[in-house]
């Protein structure tokens, strides 16, 4: 009887130890805080400093039209508004502005005069700062 109890205790201890040790690798990979998470570390060339990034909020405006002029020196994009009777708009391009062409990253060089685009922008410091420009595929 004593040996059976001892064997059961040893078996229970082995199972508990196995479960505890099996959970250690998973616990070691879990970030202690959200700040330790890999998602909290910005990718190279993609800073997350809120002071330098355009605001991303529900107040973003969408403008659809065609490129009239790109001024890389001034960091601006002039585009027409597809709404009837609307005037051209000048938008500020910043380092954090994302440009998408056919679902992949693009550059200002992809934005030639006449290119159809959609731009999401927010007002900041008296300018309309572009968050995202997406080239609209030709139909």
Backbone bond lengths (Angstrom), bond angles and torsions (degrees), N, CA, C in turn:
res aa  C-N    CA-C-N  psi(-1)  N-CA   C-N-CA  omega(-1)  CA-C   N-CA-C  phi
1 X - - - 1.449 - - 1.531 110.85 -
2 X 1.364 115.04 -43.85 1.451 119.99 -179.18 1.528 111.20 -62.32
3 X 1.330 116.98 -39.93 1.468 121.21 179.98 1.528 111.05 -66.85
4 X 1.304 116.62 -36.21 1.464 120.91 178.80 1.532 110.38 -65.95
5 X 1.319 118.08 -43.29 1.458 122.59 178.20 1.523 110.07 -64.09
6 X 1.331 116.43 -42.43 1.456 121.26 179.03 1.530 110.48 -64.30
7 X 1.328 116.85 -41.20 1.458 121.20 178.89 1.536 110.06 -65.44
8 X 1.321 118.95 -42.64 1.465 122.51 177.70 1.530 111.69 -63.25
9 X 1.322 116.36 -40.04 1.465 120.37 178.45 1.528 110.03 -66.15
10 X 1.327 116.42 -41.10 1.472 120.39 178.55 1.521 110.40 -65.60
11 X 1.326 117.15 -39.87 1.456 121.47 178.30 1.530 111.19 -64.94
12 X 1.317 116.50 -44.00 1.474 120.98 178.68 1.523 110.76 -63.62
13 X 1.324 116.44 -40.28 1.470 120.51 178.36 1.525 110.15 -65.29
14 X 1.308 118.02 -42.19 1.466 122.03 179.28 1.528 111.31 -62.74
15 X 1.326 116.43 -42.96 1.470 120.56 179.16 1.530 110.09 -64.30
16 X 1.328 117.06 -46.04 1.466 120.63 -179.69 1.526 111.15 -62.30
17 X 1.334 115.69 -42.58 1.466 120.16 179.05 1.523 111.05 -65.43
18 X 1.331 116.63 -40.89 1.469 120.60 178.29 1.514 112.13 -63.04
19 X 1.320 116.66 -41.91 1.470 120.33 177.94 1.520 111.26 -65.52
20 X 1.320 116.54 -41.86 1.465 120.27 -179.46 1.524 110.75 -65.17
21 X 1.325 117.28 -44.92 1.459 120.53 -179.73 1.525 111.82 -69.44
22 X 1.309 117.12 -32.39 1.458 120.65 178.20 1.519 112.20 -67.79
23 X 1.326 117.64 -27.46 1.464 121.44 -179.02 1.517 111.98 -84.04
24 X 1.340 118.19 -17.31 1.465 120.21 -177.00 1.529 114.02 -60.69
25 X 1.339 120.55 -45.71 1.469 118.33 -179.83 1.532 112.49 -60.34
26 X 1.319 117.42 -38.84 1.465 119.93 179.24 1.518 110.39 -67.08
27 X 1.322 117.36 -40.48 1.462 120.64 179.71 1.519 110.74 -67.23
28 X 1.329 117.43 -34.72 1.463 120.96 -179.59 1.528 111.43 -68.00
29 X 1.328 117.88 -25.53 1.453 121.11 -178.29 1.523 112.85 -90.85
30 X 1.303 117.98 -9.74 1.456 121.86 -179.19 1.518 108.72 -84.38
31 X 1.368 118.72 123.61 1.459 120.42 178.66 1.521 111.15 -61.55
32 X 1.322 115.95 140.73 1.452 120.81 179.77 1.523 111.16 -68.14
33 X 1.317 116.48 -37.18 1.464 121.20 179.03 1.517 108.23 -136.68
34 X 1.349 118.74 161.93 1.464 119.97 176.69 1.526 112.82 -57.99
35 X 1.328 117.43 -29.33 1.465 120.25 -179.62 1.521 111.47 -68.23
36 X 1.360 117.51 -24.67 1.459 121.14 178.28 1.524 112.16 -81.55
37 X 1.299 117.09 -9.79 1.454 122.26 -177.01 1.522 110.46 -66.43
38 X 1.348 118.88 143.48 1.463 120.71 177.21 1.523 112.31 -58.77
39 X 1.334 117.88 -28.16 1.462 120.74 179.14 1.520 111.67 -67.40
40 X 1.342 117.28 -20.08 1.455 120.46 -179.51 1.521 111.67 -81.68
41 X 1.331 117.20 -10.40 1.462 121.35 -179.95 1.521 108.30 -96.65
42 X 1.345 117.82 119.71 1.464 118.90 -178.21 1.519 111.93 -68.78
43 X 1.313 115.43 147.99 1.454 120.88 175.69 1.527 108.62 -69.46
44 X 1.331 117.72 151.76 1.461 120.01 178.21 1.524 110.52 -56.23
45 X 1.318 116.40 134.19 1.455 121.38 179.27 1.518 113.37 79.33
46 X 1.327 117.80 5.95 1.458 121.07 179.80 1.526 108.11 -132.14
47 X 1.331 117.75 74.40 1.459 120.72 -175.55 1.526 111.20 -65.50
48 X 1.321 114.84 153.11 1.458 119.81 177.21 1.516 110.63 -117.67
49 X 1.295 117.39 26.24 1.450 120.86 177.59 1.520 107.98 -72.35
50 X 1.335 118.54 113.64 1.462 120.56 -176.40 1.523 113.44 -58.07
51 X 1.327 117.35 -26.01 1.462 119.71 -179.35 1.525 112.02 -70.40
52 X 1.346 117.25 -24.25 1.459 119.65 -177.16 1.513 113.44 -105.44
53 X 1.330 117.71 -9.50 1.453 120.25 -177.76 1.523 111.28 -97.06
54 X 1.330 116.41 144.24 1.454 118.44 174.00 1.517 109.65 -62.50
55 X 1.321 116.17 148.88 1.458 119.85 178.00 1.512 110.00 -66.23
56 X 1.303 115.33 139.78 1.461 120.31 173.98 1.516 105.73 -117.11
57 X 1.289 115.53 99.17 1.450 119.13 -177.28 1.514 109.35 -142.19
58 X 1.315 114.93 -179.71 1.455 120.58 -179.38 1.526 111.61 -69.63
59 X 1.333 118.31 -7.36 1.451 120.67 -177.69 1.526 112.71 -89.33
60 X 1.323 117.89 5.17 1.465 120.45 179.55 1.525 109.73 -63.87
61 X 1.307 115.43 139.23 1.463 122.61 177.77 1.527 108.06 -103.62
62 X 1.317 116.40 150.82 1.466 122.05 177.83 1.523 108.28 -114.82
63 X 1.307 115.50 131.19 1.464 121.62 177.58 1.515 107.75 -124.19
64 X 1.310 116.46 129.35 1.457 121.03 178.78 1.521 107.73 -120.19
65 X 1.318 115.30 132.15 1.460 119.79 -179.91 1.514 110.22 178.96
66 X 1.325 116.16 -151.94 1.465 119.67 179.78 1.519 110.16 -126.11
67 X 1.331 114.56 152.62 1.459 121.60 -178.64 1.526 109.01 -69.83
68 X 1.317 116.08 129.71 1.466 121.24 174.58 1.518 110.93 -101.87
69 X 1.359 116.13 -39.68 1.463 119.56 -177.35 1.530 109.35 -161.56
70 X 1.327 116.39 138.88 1.462 122.79 173.56 1.512 107.19 -116.54
71 X 1.328 117.10 124.24 1.459 122.18 178.02 1.528 107.19 -115.55
72 X 1.345 116.37 94.94 1.461 120.18 -177.29 1.528 111.32 -66.04
73 X 1.325 117.62 -32.45 1.463 120.76 179.26 1.514 112.07 -64.37
74 X 1.328 116.47 -43.20 1.460 121.18 -179.53 1.526 111.63 -87.24
75 X 1.332 116.81 -12.79 1.458 120.48 -177.95 1.515 112.29 68.16
76 X 1.329 115.52 43.67 1.468 119.70 -179.38 1.521 111.50 -130.17
77 X 1.312 113.84 157.10 1.448 123.12 176.31 1.520 107.04 -130.71
78 X 1.322 116.34 122.84 1.466 120.00 174.97 1.508 107.14 -101.64
79 X 1.326 115.37 128.23 1.462 118.80 179.92 1.512 110.56 -139.13
80 X 1.320 113.78 154.24 1.460 119.66 176.69 1.514 107.94 -81.98
81 X 1.305 115.48 156.21 1.458 121.91 175.02 1.518 106.33 -101.64
82 X 1.334 116.87 130.73 1.464 119.36 -176.90 1.526 112.78 -72.09
83 X 1.333 117.46 -9.18 1.464 120.02 177.60 1.531 109.36 -69.04
84 X 1.328 117.32 136.96 1.466 120.30 -179.34 1.536 111.65 -58.69
85 X 1.318 115.58 131.68 1.458 121.44 176.94 1.513 115.23 77.69
86 X 1.315 118.66 2.10 1.464 121.47 -179.10 1.526 110.37 -80.35
87 X 1.320 115.58 146.35 1.466 121.41 179.62 1.527 109.89 -83.69
88 X 1.327 115.75 163.19 1.462 120.85 174.72 1.519 109.24 -63.64
89 X 1.334 116.71 151.11 1.461 122.18 178.43 1.513 108.77 -120.14
90 X 1.328 116.41 142.76 1.459 122.25 173.78 1.520 107.35 -107.06
91 X 1.332 115.45 123.12 1.453 122.26 -177.77 1.519 109.56 -115.52
92 X 1.336 116.48 145.27 1.464 121.74 178.83 1.524 110.16 -86.89
93 X 1.324 115.45 131.95 1.464 122.34 175.77 1.524 107.11 -102.99
94 X 1.331 117.11 127.85 1.467 121.70 178.96 1.520 109.20 -118.32
95 X 1.322 116.41 171.14 1.467 120.62 -177.29 1.524 112.01 -59.61
96 X 1.316 117.80 -29.10 1.459 121.79 -177.37 1.521 113.07 -87.20
97 X 1.341 117.96 -3.40 1.463 120.96 178.99 1.521 109.35 -63.94
98 X 1.327 116.20 130.03 1.464 121.38 177.70 1.522 109.08 -95.43
99 X 1.329 116.65 134.99 1.461 122.42 177.77 1.521 106.66 -119.22
100 X 1.332 116.55 127.07 1.472 121.34 -178.81 1.519 109.72 -119.63
101 X 1.333 115.08 129.70 1.456 122.22 177.27 1.525 107.15 -128.10
102 X 1.312 117.45 117.09 1.466 122.07 -178.24 1.525 112.20 53.54
103 X 1.341 117.01 38.33 1.454 121.50 177.09 1.512 115.51 77.96
104 X 1.325 118.16 8.68 1.462 120.86 178.12 1.526 109.05 -128.39
105 X 1.341 117.94 162.54 1.466 120.03 -178.73 1.526 112.12 -61.46
106 X 1.312 115.13 141.03 1.457 121.18 177.77 1.517 110.40 -126.68
107 X 1.331 115.25 -176.26 1.466 121.37 179.61 1.521 108.57 -130.82
108 X 1.317 116.18 173.62 1.460 120.69 176.17 1.525 111.80 -59.97
109 X 1.328 116.54 -27.59 1.468 120.28 179.11 1.530 111.67 -63.80
110 X 1.331 116.50 -23.51 1.468 120.75 177.79 1.530 112.10 -75.82
111 X 1.303 117.10 -12.06 1.465 121.46 -176.46 1.528 110.02 -99.85
112 X 1.316 115.63 79.14 1.459 121.85 179.42 1.523 109.92 -87.16
113 X 1.322 116.26 158.82 1.465 120.95 178.12 1.529 109.51 -55.10
114 X 1.331 115.18 130.79 1.452 121.53 179.46 1.523 114.70 94.13
115 X 1.339 117.32 -12.42 1.463 120.60 178.37 1.522 109.40 -64.20
116 X 1.327 116.76 131.08 1.468 121.68 177.60 1.534 108.28 -80.03
117 X 1.336 116.04 129.67 1.460 121.22 -177.50 1.526 111.37 -139.91
118 X 1.337 113.96 160.76 1.466 123.01 167.35 1.516 105.49 -119.07
119 X 1.320 116.97 134.11 1.459 120.65 -179.84 1.525 109.62 -126.51
120 X 1.323 115.50 132.25 1.463 121.95 173.08 1.529 106.29 -103.69
121 X 1.330 116.83 126.51 1.460 119.88 -176.64 1.524 110.35 -140.97
122 X 1.329 114.81 161.16 1.456 122.01 176.63 1.523 108.43 -130.84
123 X 1.327 117.30 145.84 1.459 119.32 174.41 1.535 109.64 -73.75
124 X 1.343 116.01 131.84 1.460 120.99 178.16 1.521 108.73 -153.30
125 X 1.302 116.69 127.03 1.467 122.91 178.01 1.525 111.91 53.59
126 X 1.320 116.98 40.08 1.450 121.22 176.99 1.520 114.93 78.26
127 X 1.341 117.55 6.70 1.464 121.51 179.68 1.524 108.73 -123.93
128 X 1.314 115.72 158.04 1.454 121.54 171.82 1.529 106.85 -93.96
129 X 1.343 116.73 103.71 1.464 122.55 -174.21 1.524 109.45 -93.95
130 X 1.323 115.88 125.28 1.462 121.64 -177.02 1.522 110.36 -78.29
131 X 1.342 114.88 130.31 1.461 122.14 174.21 1.531 108.51 -90.92
132 X 1.347 115.73 -46.68 1.459 121.47 -175.19 1.517 109.96 -145.10
133 X 1.327 115.40 135.78 1.467 121.45 171.30 1.527 106.06 -120.93
134 X 1.314 115.25 127.92 1.459 120.14 178.52 1.517 109.16 -120.72
135 X 1.340 115.86 125.00 1.460 120.60 176.93 1.533 107.52 -73.08
136 X 1.328 115.39 127.94 1.463 120.99 -179.46 1.523 107.65 -84.33
137 X 1.347 117.99 125.23 1.457 120.20 -178.88 1.532 110.99 -61.11
138 X 1.324 116.05 143.19 1.468 121.13 177.11 1.525 109.06 -65.86
139 X 1.317 115.63 141.54 1.465 119.37 -177.77 1.481 111.53 -108.05
